[in-house]
Amino acid sequence: MESGMSIRAYPTLPLTPLRVRSFRWIIKEKLISDIHAYVKRGEYGKASELLLIAVENAPVPIRSIWRPFLATLRQQVPPNLIGLQLDNIAAGMRMDPPYEPSMERVFLDLDRNRINHAYAALHTFSMDRGKKLALAHGYHGILVACLREIELERLGDGMEARPPCAHVFGLSEGVQFLLSTEDPEFPTKYTLDEAEEHLATALRLENGNTYFLAFYAQVLLAKGDFPRAMDLLKERYHAEKSIPCLRMIMSIDLREVICQTEHILDYLTLDPFASRATYFEPFMARVLCQPDDWDDTTMRRLLEIVLNRVELGDQEESCGWECLAILLSYLRANNQKLINEFMEQRLTWWKDAYFANDCFYRAKEESDLIVYKAVCAQQLLDLESGHPVYKLLSGKLSSAHAEFVDSHMRSLDHENQ
């Protein structure tokens, strides 16, 4: 390792209680740090040795080493035996509740699309040792609602059931309802009342959990309690802007997503990685087609969203740079102060991170990304004549790129005079 003791610095013999109590805090922290480091580097054998020391001898909280422990378990135990190992760990732990292994067992079944096994394990756990754990009750409620949907689909004439995980995690990206409304003509084994009970318990145990609140609101909507669902969502969103609540509010809004200006601005602010096809491009296209229709406050938020997309999103994605080039072109003529405010400090590191000469010299072929980035560089920097940006943009471009360059950059002739 780069610094600190190697694995041999740790005791390899059984430790007495006295020796355990004499471990200094710094040694314990280093033990945890080295376990994480070895797993991150893929050195599972070394990680396993330290994990044994941590579990058997050292005063290390299980939660501080659970993720590397699980990663090592997945590497060293055959896939068909991992569930059994998790069950044994849960049974042997003195924690109440044994949160990590019991919930991991549920997630393992969900990963394998064994939703009925996951429900059975979670039902037992949430009614017994996990009865005071919000996570157990929350997922219990979600699984009940999802199993009810699967039942309803199988009861429907000619309807093909969706994969189980589409029910459990369907809210993670799409803005859509997942739950069918209550219908006495189609009774099911799994009920909305059971789902509501466990989700309500989860929220009572952990009031700020917006993920469970979004599902709870779906259950209320399916039961026809629209006012209560909306009041809960708006109250929570006012207190804490969260993506799960916002998605549900956007779902309930009857307007198209890209027409919900305030909602989509909030959404793109909260999630710089939001789906390009579903959220980012359609909304930006609508706004940037008629920038004069938007006030300074909206333009400020748009610039911040686009800069977050460029800095925090996929570095190979071109749409953020395209939107930035269009915004810069408009703001140069209408609000240069806004550009200065956002870019003055950024340019001290953007020059090397995004606009280094080599970036444009190495461009072997014309691409959306390199063209849009070059236009942004020309807009933001005072480039000398002969800079590789000019060579790139004055070279042979496709008709679409040439039109974009002509529309969104300063005159090359003027820059090269």
C-alpha positions as CSV (number, residue, x, y, z in Angstrom):
1,M,0.0,0.0,0.0
2,E,1.1,3.6,-0.5
3,S,1.5,4.4,3.1
4,G,1.1,2.8,6.6
5,M,1.7,-0.7,7.7
6,S,1.4,-3.7,5.4
7,I,-0.7,-6.7,6.2
8,R,2.1,-8.3,8.2
9,A,1.9,-5.5,10.7
10,Y,-1.4,-7.0,11.9
11,P,-1.5,-9.7,14.6
12,T,-2.0,-13.2,13.1
13,L,-2.4,-15.1,16.4
14,P,-5.6,-15.1,18.4
15,L,-5.9,-12.0,20.5
16,T,-6.7,-12.0,24.2
17,P,-9.4,-9.7,25.6
18,L,-6.7,-7.6,27.1
19,R,-4.9,-7.2,23.8
20,V,-8.2,-6.4,22.1
21,R,-8.9,-3.6,24.7
22,S,-5.5,-2.2,24.1
23,F,-6.0,-1.6,20.4
24,R,-5.7,2.0,19.9
25,W,-8.3,3.9,17.8
26,I,-5.9,4.6,15.1
27,I,-5.1,0.9,14.6
28,K,-8.8,0.1,14.3
29,E,-9.3,2.9,11.7
30,K,-6.3,1.7,9.7
31,L,-7.7,-1.9,9.8
32,I,-11.0,-0.7,8.3
33,S,-9.2,1.5,5.8
34,D,-6.9,-1.3,4.6
35,I,-9.9,-3.7,4.2
36,H,-11.6,-1.2,1.9
37,A,-8.4,-0.5,0.0
38,Y,-7.6,-4.2,-0.7
39,V,-11.2,-4.8,-1.9
40,K,-11.0,-1.8,-4.2
41,R,-7.8,-3.1,-5.7
42,G,-9.3,-6.6,-6.1
43,E,-6.9,-8.2,-3.6
44,Y,-9.6,-10.3,-2.0
45,G,-7.2,-12.8,-0.4
46,K,-5.5,-10.1,1.7
47,A,-8.9,-8.5,2.4
48,S,-10.2,-11.8,3.6
49,E,-7.3,-12.2,6.2
50,L,-8.0,-8.7,7.6
51,L,-11.7,-9.4,7.7
52,L,-11.1,-12.5,9.8
53,I,-9.1,-10.4,12.2
54,A,-11.8,-7.7,12.3
55,V,-14.7,-10.2,12.8
56,E,-13.1,-12.5,15.3
57,N,-10.8,-10.3,17.4
58,A,-11.0,-6.5,16.8
59,P,-13.7,-4.1,18.1
60,V,-14.8,-3.2,14.6
61,P,-18.5,-2.4,14.0
62,I,-19.9,-4.7,11.3
63,R,-21.5,-1.8,9.4
64,S,-18.0,-0.3,8.8
65,I,-16.8,-3.3,6.9
66,W,-20.0,-4.8,5.5
67,R,-19.6,-3.7,1.9
68,P,-16.1,-5.0,1.5
69,F,-17.1,-8.1,3.4
70,L,-20.0,-8.7,1.0
71,A,-17.7,-8.1,-2.0
72,T,-15.2,-10.6,-0.7
73,L,-18.0,-13.1,0.0
74,R,-19.2,-12.8,-3.6
75,Q,-15.7,-13.5,-4.9
76,Q,-14.9,-16.5,-2.7
77,V,-18.3,-18.3,-2.4
78,P,-20.1,-20.0,-5.3
79,P,-23.2,-17.9,-6.3
80,N,-25.7,-20.6,-5.3
81,L,-24.3,-20.6,-1.8
82,I,-24.2,-16.9,-1.1
83,G,-27.8,-16.9,0.2
84,L,-27.1,-19.7,2.6
85,Q,-24.1,-17.9,3.9
86,L,-26.1,-14.7,4.5
87,D,-28.7,-16.7,6.3
88,N,-26.0,-18.2,8.6
89,I,-24.5,-14.8,9.2
90,A,-27.9,-13.3,10.2
91,A,-28.6,-16.3,12.5
92,G,-25.2,-16.0,14.2
93,M,-25.1,-12.3,14.7
94,R,-26.0,-10.8,18.1
95,M,-27.3,-7.6,16.6
96,D,-31.0,-6.8,16.9
97,P,-32.0,-6.4,14.2
98,P,-29.3,-8.2,12.1
99,Y,-29.9,-5.5,9.5
100,E,-27.2,-6.0,6.9
101,P,-27.2,-9.8,6.2
102,S,-31.0,-10.1,6.4
103,M,-31.7,-7.2,4.0
104,E,-28.9,-8.3,1.7
105,R,-30.6,-11.7,1.5
106,V,-33.7,-10.0,0.2
107,F,-31.8,-7.9,-2.3
108,L,-30.0,-11.0,-3.5
109,D,-33.3,-12.7,-4.3
110,L,-34.6,-9.5,-6.1
111,D,-31.4,-9.4,-8.2
112,R,-32.3,-13.0,-9.3
113,N,-35.9,-12.1,-10.0
114,R,-37.0,-14.4,-7.1
115,I,-39.6,-11.9,-5.9
116,N,-41.7,-14.5,-4.0
117,H,-38.6,-15.7,-2.1
118,A,-37.7,-12.1,-1.3
119,Y,-41.2,-11.4,0.0
120,A,-41.2,-14.5,2.2
121,A,-37.9,-13.7,3.7
122,L,-38.9,-10.0,4.2
123,H,-42.3,-10.9,5.7
124,T,-40.7,-13.1,8.3
125,F,-37.9,-10.5,9.1
126,S,-40.2,-7.5,9.3
127,M,-42.6,-9.2,11.6
128,D,-39.9,-10.4,14.0
129,R,-36.3,-9.2,14.4
130,G,-36.8,-6.4,11.8
131,K,-40.1,-5.0,13.2
132,K,-38.4,-1.7,14.3
133,L,-36.5,-1.3,11.0
134,A,-37.9,1.2,8.5
135,L,-36.0,-0.4,5.6
136,A,-37.7,-3.8,6.3
137,H,-41.2,-2.4,6.5
138,G,-40.7,-0.1,3.5
139,Y,-39.5,-2.8,1.2
140,H,-42.2,-5.1,2.6
141,G,-44.8,-2.6,1.5
142,I,-43.2,-2.1,-2.0
143,L,-43.0,-5.9,-2.6
144,V,-46.7,-6.4,-1.6
145,A,-47.7,-3.7,-4.0
146,C,-45.6,-5.2,-6.8
147,L,-46.8,-8.7,-6.2
148,R,-50.4,-7.4,-6.4
149,E,-49.6,-5.9,-9.8
150,I,-48.2,-9.2,-11.0
151,E,-51.4,-11.0,-9.8
152,L,-53.6,-8.5,-11.6
153,E,-51.6,-8.8,-14.9
154,R,-52.0,-12.6,-14.8
155,L,-55.7,-12.3,-14.1
156,G,-56.1,-10.0,-17.1
157,D,-57.1,-11.6,-20.4
158,G,-54.1,-11.9,-22.7
159,M,-51.9,-9.7,-20.6
160,E,-48.3,-10.7,-20.3
161,A,-46.7,-10.1,-16.9
162,R,-43.8,-7.7,-16.7
163,P,-40.4,-8.9,-15.2
164,P,-40.6,-8.7,-11.4
165,C,-37.8,-6.1,-11.1
166,A,-39.7,-3.8,-13.4
167,H,-42.2,-3.5,-10.6
168,V,-39.8,-3.1,-7.8
169,F,-37.4,-0.5,-9.3
170,G,-39.6,1.0,-12.1
171,L,-39.8,4.3,-10.3
172,S,-36.0,4.7,-10.4
173,E,-36.0,6.6,-13.7
174,G,-39.3,6.8,-15.5
175,V,-42.1,9.2,-14.6
176,Q,-45.1,6.9,-14.5
177,F,-47.6,5.1,-12.4
178,L,-46.9,1.5,-11.5
179,L,-50.0,0.6,-9.4
180,S,-53.4,-0.3,-10.7
181,T,-56.4,1.3,-9.0
182,E,-58.4,-0.8,-6.5
183,D,-61.1,-2.9,-8.1
184,P,-63.4,-5.2,-6.0
185,E,-64.0,-7.3,-9.1
186,F,-60.4,-8.4,-9.0
187,P,-59.5,-9.5,-5.5
188,T,-55.9,-10.4,-4.9
189,K,-53.9,-12.3,-2.3
190,Y,-51.6,-9.2,-1.9
191,T,-53.6,-6.1,-1.0
192,L,-53.1,-2.4,-1.0
193,D,-54.1,-2.3,2.6
194,E,-51.1,-4.5,3.5
195,A,-48.8,-2.3,1.4
196,E,-50.2,0.8,3.0
197,E,-49.7,-0.6,6.5
198,H,-46.0,-1.4,6.1
199,L,-45.2,1.8,4.2
200,A,-46.9,3.8,6.8
201,T,-44.9,2.0,9.5
202,A,-41.7,2.7,7.6
203,L,-42.5,6.4,7.5
204,R,-43.3,6.4,11.2
205,L,-40.0,4.9,11.9
206,E,-38.1,7.1,9.5
207,N,-40.1,10.1,8.7
208,G,-37.7,11.7,6.2
209,N,-37.4,8.7,3.9
210,T,-38.7,10.2,0.6
211,Y,-38.2,7.0,-1.4
212,F,-40.8,5.2,0.7
213,L,-43.0,8.2,0.7
214,A,-43.2,8.2,-3.1
215,F,-44.4,4.6,-3.0
216,Y,-46.8,5.3,-0.2
217,A,-48.3,8.1,-2.3
218,Q,-48.7,5.6,-5.2
219,V,-50.6,3.3,-2.9
220,L,-52.9,6.2,-1.7
221,L,-53.5,7.2,-5.3
222,A,-54.4,3.6,-6.3
223,K,-56.9,3.6,-3.4
224,G,-58.4,6.8,-4.7
225,D,-57.1,9.1,-2.0
226,F,-55.7,11.8,-4.3
227,P,-55.9,14.8,-1.9
228,R,-53.9,13.0,0.8
229,A,-51.3,11.8,-1.6
230,M,-50.7,15.3,-3.0
231,D,-50.7,16.9,0.4
232,L,-48.0,14.5,1.6
233,L,-45.9,14.9,-1.5
234,K,-46.0,18.7,-1.6
235,E,-45.4,19.0,2.2
236,R,-42.4,16.8,2.0
237,Y,-41.0,18.3,-1.2
238,H,-41.4,21.8,0.3
239,A,-39.4,20.7,3.4
240,E,-36.8,18.8,1.3
241,K,-36.4,18.8,-2.4
242,S,-36.0,15.1,-3.4
243,I,-36.1,13.3,-6.7
244,P,-38.6,10.5,-5.6
245,C,-41.2,13.0,-4.5
246,L,-40.7,15.2,-7.5
247,R,-41.1,12.3,-9.9
248,M,-44.5,11.5,-8.3
249,I,-45.6,15.2,-8.5
250,M,-44.6,15.3,-12.1
251,S,-46.5,12.1,-12.8
252,I,-49.7,13.5,-11.3
253,D,-49.3,16.8,-13.2
254,L,-51.5,16.4,-16.4
255,R,-49.1,18.5,-18.5
256,E,-46.3,16.9,-20.6
257,V,-43.1,16.6,-18.7
258,I,-41.2,19.1,-20.9
259,C,-44.0,21.7,-20.3
260,Q,-43.6,21.5,-16.5
261,T,-40.9,24.2,-16.5
262,E,-40.4,24.7,-12.7
263,H,-40.6,20.9,-12.1
264,I,-38.1,20.0,-14.8
265,L,-35.8,22.8,-13.8
266,D,-35.8,21.4,-10.2
267,Y,-35.4,17.9,-11.5
268,L,-32.4,18.7,-13.7
269,T,-30.8,20.7,-10.8
270,L,-31.2,17.8,-8.5
271,D,-30.0,15.2,-10.9
272,P,-27.2,16.2,-13.3
273,F,-27.2,12.7,-14.7
274,A,-30.9,12.7,-15.6
275,S,-31.8,10.7,-18.7
276,R,-30.7,12.5,-21.8
277,A,-33.5,11.3,-24.0
278,T,-36.3,11.7,-21.5
279,Y,-35.5,14.9,-19.7
280,F,-32.4,16.8,-20.7
281,E,-32.6,17.1,-24.5
282,P,-36.3,17.6,-24.9
283,F,-36.5,20.4,-22.3
284,M,-33.3,22.1,-23.4
285,A,-34.5,22.0,-27.1
286,R,-37.7,23.7,-26.1
287,V,-36.0,26.4,-24.1
288,L,-33.1,27.1,-26.4
289,C,-35.3,27.4,-29.5
290,Q,-36.7,30.6,-28.1
291,P,-34.3,31.9,-25.4
292,D,-35.9,35.4,-25.5
293,D,-39.1,33.9,-23.9
294,W,-37.3,33.2,-20.6
295,D,-36.4,35.6,-17.9
296,D,-32.9,36.1,-16.3
297,T,-33.7,33.8,-13.4
298,T,-34.5,30.9,-15.7
299,M,-31.4,31.5,-17.9
300,R,-29.3,31.5,-14.7
301,R,-30.7,28.1,-13.7
302,L,-30.3,26.8,-17.2
303,L,-26.6,27.8,-17.3
304,E,-26.0,26.2,-13.9
305,I,-27.8,22.9,-15.1
306,V,-25.7,22.7,-18.3
307,L,-22.4,23.4,-16.4
308,N,-23.3,20.6,-14.0
309,R,-24.0,18.3,-16.9
310,V,-20.7,19.1,-18.4
311,E,-18.7,18.8,-15.2
312,L,-20.5,15.9,-13.5
313,G,-22.0,13.9,-16.3
314,D,-20.6,11.5,-18.9
315,Q,-17.4,13.0,-20.2
316,E,-18.0,11.4,-23.6
317,E,-21.5,12.9,-23.9
318,S,-21.8,15.8,-26.4
319,C,-25.2,17.2,-25.7
320,G,-24.1,19.2,-22.6
321,W,-21.4,21.0,-24.7
322,E,-23.8,21.6,-27.5
323,C,-26.3,23.3,-25.1
324,L,-23.4,25.3,-23.5
325,A,-22.3,26.6,-26.9
326,I,-25.8,27.7,-27.7
327,L,-26.3,29.4,-24.3
328,L,-22.9,31.1,-24.5
329,S,-23.7,32.4,-28.0
330,Y,-27.0,33.9,-26.7
331,L,-25.6,35.2,-23.4
332,R,-22.6,37.0,-25.1
333,A,-25.1,39.2,-26.9
334,N,-27.6,39.6,-24.1
335,N,-26.1,38.9,-20.6
336,Q,-22.3,38.8,-20.6
337,K,-22.3,39.5,-16.8
338,L,-23.9,36.1,-16.3
339,I,-21.1,34.4,-18.2
340,N,-18.5,36.2,-16.2
341,E,-20.2,35.3,-13.0
342,F,-20.2,31.6,-13.7
343,M,-17.0,31.2,-15.7
344,E,-14.4,33.5,-14.2
345,Q,-13.3,31.0,-11.6
346,R,-14.0,28.0,-13.7
347,L,-11.7,29.0,-16.5
348,T,-8.7,28.8,-14.2
349,W,-9.0,25.0,-14.4
350,W,-11.2,24.5,-17.5
351,K,-8.3,25.6,-19.6
352,D,-6.3,22.5,-18.7
353,A,-9.1,20.1,-18.0
354,Y,-11.2,20.7,-21.2
355,F,-9.4,23.2,-23.5
356,A,-5.8,22.0,-23.5
357,N,-4.1,22.3,-26.9
358,D,-3.5,18.6,-27.1
359,C,-7.3,18.0,-26.8
360,F,-7.7,19.6,-30.3
361,Y,-4.4,18.4,-31.8
362,R,-5.3,14.8,-31.0
363,A,-8.7,15.0,-32.6
364,K,-8.2,12.4,-35.4
365,E,-11.7,12.9,-36.8
366,E,-14.6,15.3,-36.6
367,S,-17.1,14.5,-33.9
368,D,-20.0,16.3,-32.2
369,L,-18.1,16.4,-28.9
370,I,-14.9,18.0,-30.2
371,V,-16.7,20.5,-32.4
372,Y,-19.1,21.7,-29.6
373,K,-16.2,21.9,-27.2
374,A,-14.1,23.9,-29.7
375,V,-16.9,26.4,-30.2
376,C,-17.2,26.8,-26.4
377,A,-13.4,27.3,-26.1
378,Q,-13.5,30.0,-28.8
379,Q,-16.4,31.7,-27.1
380,L,-14.8,31.7,-23.6
381,L,-11.0,32.2,-24.3
382,D,-9.0,34.9,-26.1
383,L,-7.2,32.5,-28.4
384,E,-4.2,33.4,-30.5
385,S,-4.3,33.0,-34.2
386,G,-3.1,29.6,-35.2
387,H,-4.6,28.0,-32.2
388,P,-5.6,24.4,-32.9
389,V,-9.3,25.3,-32.2
390,Y,-9.2,27.6,-35.3
391,K,-7.5,24.9,-37.4
392,L,-10.2,22.4,-36.4
393,L,-13.2,24.7,-37.0
394,S,-12.0,26.2,-40.2
395,G,-11.2,22.8,-41.7
396,K,-13.5,20.5,-43.6
397,L,-16.7,20.0,-41.5
398,S,-19.9,18.3,-42.3
399,S,-22.7,20.6,-43.4
400,A,-24.5,20.3,-40.0
401,H,-21.3,21.1,-38.0
402,A,-20.4,24.0,-40.4
403,E,-23.9,25.5,-39.9
404,F,-23.6,25.1,-36.1
405,V,-20.1,26.8,-36.1
406,D,-21.4,29.7,-38.3
407,S,-24.4,30.2,-35.9
408,H,-22.7,30.0,-32.5
409,M,-19.2,31.3,-32.5
410,R,-17.4,34.6,-33.0
411,S,-16.2,35.4,-36.5
412,L,-13.1,33.4,-37.3
413,D,-12.0,36.2,-39.7
414,H,-12.2,38.7,-36.9
415,E,-10.3,36.5,-34.5
416,N,-7.5,35.9,-36.9
417,Q,-6.9,39.4,-37.9
